[in-house]
Amino acid sequence: MVKAPMSFALREPFGITGVFGSTKPPRGGHGAIDPIIEVLVDVGVLEDERLEDWERELQDPDVGELYTVTVEPTGTPVSSL
């Protein structure tokens, strides 16, 4: 449930972190996060994929076959890691 629908689509530069479990999508010429960004643009969460400033792909086998995605504005403390 979106509590603040007016805050979407995100129109500022962003960074994105994907934490993949024991399985990770095959690259096939693209990073594993690329299709996720495309879907977020298609559903209206992100204004434009070209606003992506950075991305980080991590793997954590403890989460099984699941994955998590975090989108955050550029300049947040985590994005400077």
Phi and psi in radians as a Rosetta constraint file:
Dihedral C 1 N 2 CA 2 C 2 CIRCULARHARMONIC -1.600 0.35
Dihedral N 2 CA 2 C 2 N 3 CIRCULARHARMONIC 2.093 0.35
Dihedral C 2 N 3 CA 3 C 3 CIRCULARHARMONIC -1.517 0.35
Dihedral N 3 CA 3 C 3 N 4 CIRCULARHARMONIC -0.378 0.35
Dihedral C 3 N 4 CA 4 C 4 CIRCULARHARMONIC -2.297 0.35
Dihedral N 4 CA 4 C 4 N 5 CIRCULARHARMONIC 1.283 0.35
Dihedral C 4 N 5 CA 5 C 5 CIRCULARHARMONIC -1.055 0.35
Dihedral N 5 CA 5 C 5 N 6 CIRCULARHARMONIC -0.415 0.35
Dihedral C 5 N 6 CA 6 C 6 CIRCULARHARMONIC -1.242 0.35
Dihedral N 6 CA 6 C 6 N 7 CIRCULARHARMONIC -0.244 0.35
Dihedral C 6 N 7 CA 7 C 7 CIRCULARHARMONIC -1.446 0.35
Dihedral N 7 CA 7 C 7 N 8 CIRCULARHARMONIC -0.023 0.35
Dihedral C 7 N 8 CA 8 C 8 CIRCULARHARMONIC -2.004 0.35
Dihedral N 8 CA 8 C 8 N 9 CIRCULARHARMONIC 2.591 0.35
Dihedral C 8 N 9 CA 9 C 9 CIRCULARHARMONIC -1.373 0.35
Dihedral N 9 CA 9 C 9 N 10 CIRCULARHARMONIC 2.586 0.35
Dihedral C 9 N 10 CA 10 C 10 CIRCULARHARMONIC -1.174 0.35
Dihedral N 10 CA 10 C 10 N 11 CIRCULARHARMONIC 2.199 0.35
Dihedral C 10 N 11 CA 11 C 11 CIRCULARHARMONIC -1.976 0.35
Dihedral N 11 CA 11 C 11 N 12 CIRCULARHARMONIC 0.091 0.35
Dihedral C 11 N 12 CA 12 C 12 CIRCULARHARMONIC -1.822 0.35
Dihedral N 12 CA 12 C 12 N 13 CIRCULARHARMONIC 2.752 0.35
Dihedral C 12 N 13 CA 13 C 13 CIRCULARHARMONIC -0.971 0.35
Dihedral N 13 CA 13 C 13 N 14 CIRCULARHARMONIC 2.488 0.35
Dihedral C 13 N 14 CA 14 C 14 CIRCULARHARMONIC -2.410 0.35
Dihedral N 14 CA 14 C 14 N 15 CIRCULARHARMONIC 2.851 0.35
Dihedral C 14 N 15 CA 15 C 15 CIRCULARHARMONIC -2.083 0.35
Dihedral N 15 CA 15 C 15 N 16 CIRCULARHARMONIC 2.737 0.35
Dihedral C 15 N 16 CA 16 C 16 CIRCULARHARMONIC -2.423 0.35
Dihedral N 16 CA 16 C 16 N 17 CIRCULARHARMONIC 2.357 0.35
Dihedral C 16 N 17 CA 17 C 17 CIRCULARHARMONIC -2.084 0.35
Dihedral N 17 CA 17 C 17 N 18 CIRCULARHARMONIC 2.240 0.35
Dihedral C 17 N 18 CA 18 C 18 CIRCULARHARMONIC -1.983 0.35
Dihedral N 18 CA 18 C 18 N 19 CIRCULARHARMONIC 2.185 0.35
Dihedral C 18 N 19 CA 19 C 19 CIRCULARHARMONIC -1.929 0.35
Dihedral N 19 CA 19 C 19 N 20 CIRCULARHARMONIC 1.968 0.35
Dihedral C 19 N 20 CA 20 C 20 CIRCULARHARMONIC -1.777 0.35
Dihedral N 20 CA 20 C 20 N 21 CIRCULARHARMONIC 2.529 0.35
Dihedral C 20 N 21 CA 21 C 21 CIRCULARHARMONIC -1.374 0.35
Dihedral N 21 CA 21 C 21 N 22 CIRCULARHARMONIC -2.458 0.35
Dihedral C 21 N 22 CA 22 C 22 CIRCULARHARMONIC -1.203 0.35
Dihedral N 22 CA 22 C 22 N 23 CIRCULARHARMONIC -0.374 0.35
Dihedral C 22 N 23 CA 23 C 23 CIRCULARHARMONIC -1.991 0.35
Dihedral N 23 CA 23 C 23 N 24 CIRCULARHARMONIC 2.575 0.35
Dihedral C 23 N 24 CA 24 C 24 CIRCULARHARMONIC -2.404 0.35
Dihedral N 24 CA 24 C 24 N 25 CIRCULARHARMONIC 2.337 0.35
Dihedral C 24 N 25 CA 25 C 25 CIRCULARHARMONIC -0.977 0.35
Dihedral N 25 CA 25 C 25 N 26 CIRCULARHARMONIC 2.504 0.35
Dihedral C 25 N 26 CA 26 C 26 CIRCULARHARMONIC -1.132 0.35
Dihedral N 26 CA 26 C 26 N 27 CIRCULARHARMONIC 2.575 0.35
Dihedral C 26 N 27 CA 27 C 27 CIRCULARHARMONIC -1.234 0.35
Dihedral N 27 CA 27 C 27 N 28 CIRCULARHARMONIC -0.899 0.35
Dihedral C 27 N 28 CA 28 C 28 CIRCULARHARMONIC 0.922 0.35
Dihedral N 28 CA 28 C 28 N 29 CIRCULARHARMONIC 0.641 0.35
Dihedral C 28 N 29 CA 29 C 29 CIRCULARHARMONIC 1.583 0.35
Dihedral N 29 CA 29 C 29 N 30 CIRCULARHARMONIC -0.140 0.35
Dihedral C 29 N 30 CA 30 C 30 CIRCULARHARMONIC -2.211 0.35
Dihedral N 30 CA 30 C 30 N 31 CIRCULARHARMONIC 2.717 0.35
Dihedral C 30 N 31 CA 31 C 31 CIRCULARHARMONIC -1.262 0.35
Dihedral N 31 CA 31 C 31 N 32 CIRCULARHARMONIC 2.790 0.35
Dihedral C 31 N 32 CA 32 C 32 CIRCULARHARMONIC -1.146 0.35
Dihedral N 32 CA 32 C 32 N 33 CIRCULARHARMONIC -0.381 0.35
Dihedral C 32 N 33 CA 33 C 33 CIRCULARHARMONIC -1.495 0.35
Dihedral N 33 CA 33 C 33 N 34 CIRCULARHARMONIC -0.396 0.35
Dihedral C 33 N 34 CA 34 C 34 CIRCULARHARMONIC -0.925 0.35
Dihedral N 34 CA 34 C 34 N 35 CIRCULARHARMONIC -0.867 0.35
Dihedral C 34 N 35 CA 35 C 35 CIRCULARHARMONIC -1.160 0.35
Dihedral N 35 CA 35 C 35 N 36 CIRCULARHARMONIC -0.506 0.35
Dihedral C 35 N 36 CA 36 C 36 CIRCULARHARMONIC -1.152 0.35
Dihedral N 36 CA 36 C 36 N 37 CIRCULARHARMONIC -0.754 0.35
Dihedral C 36 N 37 CA 37 C 37 CIRCULARHARMONIC -1.080 0.35
Dihedral N 37 CA 37 C 37 N 38 CIRCULARHARMONIC -0.736 0.35
Dihedral C 37 N 38 CA 38 C 38 CIRCULARHARMONIC -1.037 0.35
Dihedral N 38 CA 38 C 38 N 39 CIRCULARHARMONIC -0.736 0.35
Dihedral C 38 N 39 CA 39 C 39 CIRCULARHARMONIC -1.161 0.35
Dihedral N 39 CA 39 C 39 N 40 CIRCULARHARMONIC -0.729 0.35
Dihedral C 39 N 40 CA 40 C 40 CIRCULARHARMONIC -1.096 0.35
Dihedral N 40 CA 40 C 40 N 41 CIRCULARHARMONIC -0.587 0.35
Dihedral C 40 N 41 CA 41 C 41 CIRCULARHARMONIC -1.229 0.35
Dihedral N 41 CA 41 C 41 N 42 CIRCULARHARMONIC -0.793 0.35
Dihedral C 41 N 42 CA 42 C 42 CIRCULARHARMONIC -1.041 0.35
Dihedral N 42 CA 42 C 42 N 43 CIRCULARHARMONIC -0.648 0.35
Dihedral C 42 N 43 CA 43 C 43 CIRCULARHARMONIC -1.572 0.35
Dihedral N 43 CA 43 C 43 N 44 CIRCULARHARMONIC -0.009 0.35
Dihedral C 43 N 44 CA 44 C 44 CIRCULARHARMONIC 1.594 0.35
Dihedral N 44 CA 44 C 44 N 45 CIRCULARHARMONIC 0.200 0.35
Dihedral C 44 N 45 CA 45 C 45 CIRCULARHARMONIC -1.340 0.35
Dihedral N 45 CA 45 C 45 N 46 CIRCULARHARMONIC -0.693 0.35
Dihedral C 45 N 46 CA 46 C 46 CIRCULARHARMONIC -1.984 0.35
Dihedral N 46 CA 46 C 46 N 47 CIRCULARHARMONIC 2.461 0.35
Dihedral C 46 N 47 CA 47 C 47 CIRCULARHARMONIC -1.223 0.35
Dihedral N 47 CA 47 C 47 N 48 CIRCULARHARMONIC -0.755 0.35
Dihedral C 47 N 48 CA 48 C 48 CIRCULARHARMONIC -2.759 0.35
Dihedral N 48 CA 48 C 48 N 49 CIRCULARHARMONIC 2.315 0.35
Dihedral C 48 N 49 CA 49 C 49 CIRCULARHARMONIC -1.123 0.35
Dihedral N 49 CA 49 C 49 N 50 CIRCULARHARMONIC -0.366 0.35
Dihedral C 49 N 50 CA 50 C 50 CIRCULARHARMONIC -1.276 0.35
Dihedral N 50 CA 50 C 50 N 51 CIRCULARHARMONIC -0.135 0.35
Dihedral C 50 N 51 CA 51 C 51 CIRCULARHARMONIC -1.388 0.35
Dihedral N 51 CA 51 C 51 N 52 CIRCULARHARMONIC -0.140 0.35
Dihedral C 51 N 52 CA 52 C 52 CIRCULARHARMONIC -1.104 0.35
Dihedral N 52 CA 52 C 52 N 53 CIRCULARHARMONIC 2.180 0.35
Dihedral C 52 N 53 CA 53 C 53 CIRCULARHARMONIC -1.723 0.35
Dihedral N 53 CA 53 C 53 N 54 CIRCULARHARMONIC -0.606 0.35
Dihedral C 53 N 54 CA 54 C 54 CIRCULARHARMONIC -2.750 0.35
Dihedral N 54 CA 54 C 54 N 55 CIRCULARHARMONIC 2.786 0.35
Dihedral C 54 N 55 CA 55 C 55 CIRCULARHARMONIC -2.531 0.35
Dihedral N 55 CA 55 C 55 N 56 CIRCULARHARMONIC 2.677 0.35
Dihedral C 55 N 56 CA 56 C 56 CIRCULARHARMONIC -2.410 0.35
Dihedral N 56 CA 56 C 56 N 57 CIRCULARHARMONIC 2.240 0.35
Dihedral C 56 N 57 CA 57 C 57 CIRCULARHARMONIC -1.932 0.35
Dihedral N 57 CA 57 C 57 N 58 CIRCULARHARMONIC 2.130 0.35
Dihedral C 57 N 58 CA 58 C 58 CIRCULARHARMONIC -2.114 0.35
Dihedral N 58 CA 58 C 58 N 59 CIRCULARHARMONIC 2.823 0.35
Dihedral C 58 N 59 CA 59 C 59 CIRCULARHARMONIC -2.301 0.35
Dihedral N 59 CA 59 C 59 N 60 CIRCULARHARMONIC 2.306 0.35
Dihedral C 59 N 60 CA 60 C 60 CIRCULARHARMONIC -2.370 0.35
Dihedral N 60 CA 60 C 60 N 61 CIRCULARHARMONIC 1.677 0.35
Dihedral C 60 N 61 CA 61 C 61 CIRCULARHARMONIC -1.030 0.35
Dihedral N 61 CA 61 C 61 N 62 CIRCULARHARMONIC -0.321 0.35
Dihedral C 61 N 62 CA 62 C 62 CIRCULARHARMONIC -1.190 0.35
Dihedral N 62 CA 62 C 62 N 63 CIRCULARHARMONIC -0.284 0.35
Dihedral C 62 N 63 CA 63 C 63 CIRCULARHARMONIC -1.621 0.35
Dihedral N 63 CA 63 C 63 N 64 CIRCULARHARMONIC 0.183 0.35
Dihedral C 63 N 64 CA 64 C 64 CIRCULARHARMONIC 1.214 0.35
Dihedral N 64 CA 64 C 64 N 65 CIRCULARHARMONIC -2.319 0.35
Dihedral C 64 N 65 CA 65 C 65 CIRCULARHARMONIC -1.673 0.35
Dihedral N 65 CA 65 C 65 N 66 CIRCULARHARMONIC 0.195 0.35
Dihedral C 65 N 66 CA 66 C 66 CIRCULARHARMONIC -1.510 0.35
Dihedral N 66 CA 66 C 66 N 67 CIRCULARHARMONIC 3.019 0.35
Dihedral C 66 N 67 CA 67 C 67 CIRCULARHARMONIC -2.641 0.35
Dihedral N 67 CA 67 C 67 N 68 CIRCULARHARMONIC 2.741 0.35
Dihedral C 67 N 68 CA 68 C 68 CIRCULARHARMONIC -2.166 0.35
Dihedral N 68 CA 68 C 68 N 69 CIRCULARHARMONIC 2.628 0.35
Dihedral C 68 N 69 CA 69 C 69 CIRCULARHARMONIC -2.268 0.35
Dihedral N 69 CA 69 C 69 N 70 CIRCULARHARMONIC 2.285 0.35
Dihedral C 69 N 70 CA 70 C 70 CIRCULARHARMONIC -2.127 0.35
Dihedral N 70 CA 70 C 70 N 71 CIRCULARHARMONIC 2.210 0.35
Dihedral C 70 N 71 CA 71 C 71 CIRCULARHARMONIC -1.946 0.35
Dihedral N 71 CA 71 C 71 N 72 CIRCULARHARMONIC 2.281 0.35
Dihedral C 71 N 72 CA 72 C 72 CIRCULARHARMONIC -2.482 0.35
Dihedral N 72 CA 72 C 72 N 73 CIRCULARHARMONIC 2.621 0.35
Dihedral C 72 N 73 CA 73 C 73 CIRCULARHARMONIC -1.095 0.35
Dihedral N 73 CA 73 C 73 N 74 CIRCULARHARMONIC 2.536 0.35
Dihedral C 73 N 74 CA 74 C 74 CIRCULARHARMONIC -1.062 0.35
Dihedral N 74 CA 74 C 74 N 75 CIRCULARHARMONIC 2.460 0.35
Dihedral C 74 N 75 CA 75 C 75 CIRCULARHARMONIC 1.680 0.35
Dihedral N 75 CA 75 C 75 N 76 CIRCULARHARMONIC -0.068 0.35
Dihedral C 75 N 76 CA 76 C 76 CIRCULARHARMONIC -1.279 0.35
Dihedral N 76 CA 76 C 76 N 77 CIRCULARHARMONIC 2.737 0.35
Dihedral C 76 N 77 CA 77 C 77 CIRCULARHARMONIC -0.934 0.35
Dihedral N 77 CA 77 C 77 N 78 CIRCULARHARMONIC -0.661 0.35
Dihedral C 77 N 78 CA 78 C 78 CIRCULARHARMONIC -1.197 0.35
Dihedral N 78 CA 78 C 78 N 79 CIRCULARHARMONIC -0.613 0.35
Dihedral C 78 N 79 CA 79 C 79 CIRCULARHARMONIC -1.198 0.35
Dihedral N 79 CA 79 C 79 N 80 CIRCULARHARMONIC -0.268 0.35
Dihedral C 79 N 80 CA 80 C 80 CIRCULARHARMONIC -1.590 0.35
Dihedral N 80 CA 80 C 80 N 81 CIRCULARHARMONIC 0.031 0.35
